[in-house]
């Protein structure tokens, strides 16, 4: 997996968009001295998408459910933060055409796709997008996680892969390690560092089998992810990459730690 500095310049002529997994941060991401710039630089190196499909750790709902297809109020799904975090706006256009494409790709016997037209973007979606596309000029659709099962989510990603050839940026948004106990201690916990190193090596090797079995194959998996919803979006990304033959070309774009949690974020394609 290539380091961020080795990423090629923007290829505006590229027909196929990459697939991303990013660690999205909490609302205070905007105040970090480094991370917002990393996300902005990342977006600047990508072809501008025709639309963005976000799969966030903060929306688990089955069957697969699609959010608003017109501009809708944000979902401030957090508590106890200063008031200014609740005043953030991100009026990105909705993506009704993308929603129709997602329905066609995912619907089938026994696999319905529902709509929740009043649900706006939650912080797993808008927090990184504010940094990556601050002009809010790219249509955005958010889709729920219909399951936390890694193999099933890879299947979802494979079915969504054709969207990449239509200029759609598929983004799984979670956190590479996510145990809020880390916030109570200074430094990087051993379990967070060990899981991040294991995950980096598994991604470098394209070891999908190990990643699918991360709860057992990784060191300190139960500590790094007491619940697995923040790792789960990675598998949608991996599925979208696998279907296009991009797994071997993964690139680690952001690494390091934020308040003890690994913020590793990766790009395929």
Order of alpha helices (4+ residues) and beta strands (2+ residues): beta-alpha-beta-beta-alpha-beta-alpha-beta-alpha-beta-alpha-alpha-alpha-alpha-alpha-beta-beta-beta-beta
